[in-house]
Amino acid sequence: MPEKVVIIGSGPAGWTAAIYAARANLDPLVFAGRPKQMPALVLPGGQLMLTTEVENYPGFPKGITGPELMAALEQQAVRFATRIQTDDGQNPDVSNPDDGHSYKYHDCKHVDLSSRPFKIIGEDDRVIEAHAVIIATGATANWLGLENEMRLARSGGGVSACAVCDGALPIFRGKELAVVGGGDSAIEEATYLTKFASKVYLIHRRDQLRASKIMAQRAADNPKIEILWNKIVIDVLGDEKISALRLRDTQDKKESELPVGGLFLAIGHTPATAFLDGQLELDSKGYIKLTDPYRTATSIEGVFAAGDVVDSVYRQAITAAGMGCKAAIDAERWLADQGIE
Ligand code: NAP
């Protein structure tokens, strides 16, 4: 028997879709996925697993950490009988973080949306059939693409795309660090790093931040943050560990060297849509296109999408959760129209 609905992704959009689908008796099955960008991190849960304090999710006046929020959403989904695809077919005990269940979370390798029921192929090549699919796979961090940047990132040589995950590591403590980017993430990361670093350089390619005013002010007010305007990183120096950055001024093209003990990239994200192999219509940046901006239907009937994989504008936990809710309701109504309840 095909599943009524399979949800791919386990950020705020995925778990909220699961909560709503489960409460609508759709018996959802979730492919929670494995984190790709941070191999050391074993929990699924999307970008919020890489965030310390979430201060803007309504309902938590004192804030909540990203991992706590995701664990709560997951437990709420499982409370209403959401099933999670795992290596051994057993639903993990999500109320017990020590049972090792997180290692069993399963990736969706591929989907076949060419005919219904749709086919969802797991990392172990098991094929799950589903009448409806909700895609909530989010987006992953971007890198500059420099050879030495990637080499040192892979070897643990002091280059990272997640300050919150790696900033507290001993190699960064008491060092002068650099963050690249001019958006809210760059400022959030730079601010976080000032807890451990002696100084943080924020390297931005323009003379104006993209970040919101409140975040920009936070950077300006922090005596440990120095913004280097109109600079791009053209090389990362160091054999086993990063020792310096080679910078180029975007105005006068002059090059300079900046000694640092760590480099953190905060230059945006790429939507996780490659596994779709072009089966759904995407926009120019690779985000899934919706047929109607107020709904969650995609270019293929029966396939719905929600969260950062769709949204390159708002990209907030609360907007993703809201879209997850909409996707579950859209899927429920569509399934009812098909006579599947
Ligand atoms: P973003 O707003 O897209 O900013 C990316 C930054 O990286 C931009 O400043 C961009 O420069 C720079 N950049 C991109 N490619 C680059 C390259 N190859 N080399 C050098 N610099 C490069 O991304 P984000 O900061 O990750 O934020 C994403 C969304 O999440 C935003 O809507 C943001 O408001 C939200 N967010 C909110 C919070 C919060 O409120 N606490 C925290 C984090 C994120 P240009 O400016 O020149 O394009």
Residues whose N, C-alpha, C, O or C-beta is under 5 A from the ligand:
A	BS01	NAP	G181 G182 G183 D184 S185 A186 E188 R205 R206 R210 A266 I267 G268 V313 Y314 R315
